Structure formats: structure tokens, C-alpha cells
Amino acid sequence: MVTPAAPEHRERWLALRAALWGDEAGDPADRPEDDGHFVALVDGRVVGFAEAAIRHDYVNGCDTSPVAFLEGLFVDPEYRNRGAARALVAAVADWGRAQGCSEFASDAEIDNVDSLAMHRALGFDETERVVYFRRDL
């Protein structure tokens, strides 16, 4: 079952965020209030989460604005391949449509083969690849 995240989900949600993003996980309370936050529950226990935003700036590979953007998705490894990620993405898609979006985007590190495969399995089409550069001034 997928539901909007609520205060009673906070502790486990924070743990899963840390599993995904490590020390950079931060606190979802620091995100804008109108972001979409969803959790997947099994027997009342949070086993996954999805966080999304409505982006009004240019989103690579998209033709419209605003765009629903999947900022993060994580399912406890013990509960993977049971439909939780698919249900979370469906909840975000429904939320994005309700926000007036006609496109749903995401990204993944180019070498994260598991994430790339998951995106494809969940109906996302790869639109482009980008390499970022920097130099000291």
C-alpha cells in the first residue's frame, strides 16, 4: 500500500533516506511543503519512499512545464521486486497529473545500472545523457 507520508512514518522514512543518500539525506521537512512525499507500507511498516517536486524550470528531455520530477525513490532491499517501486511511481504520477503536469521525469547516475534498469522497467524512456564538467578559477 502507498500513502502520503505522515508524521508516524518519519523515523523509518528518515532511515531509508539515509540508506539512499547517506550523510546528504537531510530532512524532508526542509523540502518545500508542496512537494510530493509518499511511503510504501507492508503490514504498517514503511518499506520504501518516493519524493517528487514540481519543476517549473527546464527539465532535460521534456517539452512542457511544469514537470513532475522524481527526486528520490528507495525500497528496502528486503522488499524489492514486489511492486513497491511501481506503486510509488504510480502514486507520484497521479500526484503530478493532479498538479497539472503532462510529463514525469527523473534522473540517475550514468553508472547506476540498477537505477537505469528500474526506470526502464517502470516505463521511463531515456531522453539524453549528459556529462558535467568543472574547472577551478
C-alpha positions as CSV (number, residue, x, y, z in Angstrom):
1,M,0.0,0.0,0.0
2,V,1.2,3.5,-0.8
3,T,0.1,6.6,1.1
4,P,1.3,10.2,1.5
5,A,4.0,10.3,4.1
6,A,2.7,11.3,7.6
7,P,4.4,12.1,10.9
8,E,4.1,8.5,12.1
9,H,6.2,7.4,9.1
10,R,9.0,9.8,9.9
11,E,11.5,7.7,11.7
12,R,11.6,4.8,9.2
13,W,11.4,7.3,6.3
14,L,14.5,9.1,7.6
15,A,16.3,5.8,7.9
16,L,15.5,4.9,4.3
17,R,16.5,8.4,3.1
18,A,19.9,7.8,4.8
19,A,20.3,4.5,3.1
20,L,19.8,6.2,-0.2
21,W,21.6,9.5,0.2
22,G,23.9,8.9,3.2
23,D,25.1,12.0,5.1
24,E,23.4,14.2,2.4
25,A,19.9,12.8,3.2
26,G,18.9,15.9,5.1
27,D,15.4,16.2,6.5
28,P,12.3,16.1,4.3
29,A,10.8,18.8,6.4
30,D,13.4,21.1,4.8
31,R,11.8,20.5,1.4
32,P,9.0,22.7,0.1
33,E,5.6,21.9,1.6
34,D,4.0,21.3,-1.8
35,D,6.5,18.5,-2.8
36,G,5.0,15.0,-3.0
37,H,6.1,12.6,-0.3
38,F,4.9,9.0,-0.4
39,V,5.7,5.9,1.5
40,A,5.1,2.2,0.7
41,L,3.8,0.2,3.6
42,V,3.8,-3.6,4.3
43,D,1.9,-4.6,7.4
44,G,2.1,-1.0,8.6
45,R,5.9,-0.8,8.2
46,V,7.5,1.7,5.9
47,V,9.5,-0.3,3.3
48,G,10.0,2.4,0.7
49,F,9.6,6.0,-0.2
50,A,9.3,8.4,-3.2
51,E,9.8,12.1,-3.1
52,A,8.8,14.3,-6.0
53,A,8.8,18.0,-6.9
54,I,7.0,20.1,-9.5
55,R,9.8,21.7,-11.6
56,H,9.0,24.9,-13.5
57,D,12.5,25.4,-14.9
58,Y,13.8,23.5,-17.9
59,V,13.9,19.7,-17.3
60,N,16.2,17.8,-19.6
61,G,14.3,15.8,-22.2
62,C,10.9,17.4,-21.5
63,D,8.9,19.6,-23.8
64,T,6.4,21.1,-21.3
65,S,6.3,22.9,-18.0
66,P,5.6,22.3,-15.2
67,V,7.1,18.7,-14.9
68,A,6.6,16.2,-12.1
69,F,10.1,15.2,-11.2
70,L,11.0,12.1,-9.2
71,E,13.6,13.4,-6.8
72,G,14.2,10.2,-4.9
73,L,12.9,6.6,-4.8
74,F,14.1,3.8,-2.5
75,V,12.8,0.5,-1.4
76,D,14.3,-1.6,1.4
77,P,16.3,-4.4,-0.4
78,E,14.3,-7.0,1.5
79,Y,11.1,-5.8,-0.2
80,R,12.4,-5.2,-3.7
81,N,10.8,-6.9,-6.8
82,R,7.4,-7.0,-5.1
83,G,5.8,-4.0,-6.7
84,A,6.6,-1.3,-4.2
85,A,8.6,0.9,-6.6
86,R,5.9,0.5,-9.2
87,A,3.2,1.6,-6.8
88,L,5.3,4.5,-5.5
89,V,5.9,5.7,-9.1
90,A,2.2,5.4,-9.9
91,A,1.3,7.5,-6.8
92,V,3.8,10.2,-7.9
93,A,2.4,10.1,-11.5
94,D,-1.2,10.5,-10.1
95,W,0.0,13.4,-7.9
96,G,1.8,15.0,-10.9
97,R,-1.3,14.9,-13.0
98,A,-3.3,16.4,-10.2
99,Q,-0.7,19.3,-10.2
100,G,-1.4,19.9,-13.9
101,C,1.7,18.1,-15.3
102,S,1.7,16.2,-18.5
103,E,5.2,14.9,-18.2
104,F,7.0,13.0,-15.5
105,A,10.8,13.0,-15.4
106,S,13.6,11.6,-13.3
107,D,17.4,11.1,-13.5
108,A,20.0,8.6,-12.5
109,E,23.8,8.5,-12.3
110,I,25.1,7.2,-15.6
111,D,26.9,4.2,-13.9
112,N,23.9,3.3,-11.6
113,V,22.8,0.3,-13.7
114,D,20.2,-0.8,-11.2
115,S,18.5,2.6,-11.2
116,L,18.7,2.8,-15.0
117,A,17.1,-0.7,-15.3
118,M,14.4,0.2,-12.7
119,H,13.5,3.4,-14.6
120,R,13.1,1.5,-17.8
121,A,11.1,-1.3,-16.1
122,L,8.7,1.4,-14.7
123,G,8.0,3.0,-18.1
124,F,10.5,5.8,-18.3
125,D,12.3,6.4,-21.6
126,E,15.9,7.6,-21.7
127,T,16.0,11.0,-23.3
128,E,19.6,12.1,-23.2
129,R,23.0,11.6,-21.4
130,V,24.9,14.5,-20.0
131,V,28.5,14.7,-18.7
132,Y,29.1,17.7,-16.4
133,F,32.5,19.5,-16.3
134,R,34.1,21.9,-14.0
135,R,37.4,23.7,-13.5
136,D,39.0,25.9,-10.9
137,L,39.1,29.6,-11.4
